[in-house]
């Protein structure tokens, strides 16, 4: 499974980046980048996103 960021919903608050224990998420100037190799599929980022911008795809 992969984590994707819905850029239409994301407000770039950084909440997901702050809780990512594997540092798979990185806040850039106008986007959040996901490093799929570092992601351990815990999906805590999805739970903390205040706007529901994080999606999990198979």
Secondary structure in CASP SS format (residue, H / E / C, confidence):
PFRMAT SS
TARGET T0000
AUTHOR 0000-0000-0000
METHOD secondary structure of the structure
MODEL  1
X C 1.00
X E 1.00
X E 1.00
X E 1.00
X E 1.00
X C 1.00
X C 1.00
X C 1.00
X C 1.00
X C 1.00
X C 1.00
X C 1.00
X C 1.00
X C 1.00
X H 1.00
X H 1.00
X H 1.00
X H 1.00
X H 1.00
X C 1.00
X C 1.00
X C 1.00
X C 1.00
X C 1.00
X E 1.00
X E 1.00
X E 1.00
X C 1.00
X C 1.00
X C 1.00
X C 1.00
X E 1.00
X E 1.00
X E 1.00
X C 1.00
X C 1.00
X C 1.00
X C 1.00
X C 1.00
X C 1.00
X C 1.00
X C 1.00
X C 1.00
X H 1.00
X H 1.00
X H 1.00
X H 1.00
X H 1.00
X C 1.00
X C 1.00
X C 1.00
X C 1.00
X C 1.00
X E 1.00
X E 1.00
X E 1.00
X E 1.00
X C 1.00
END
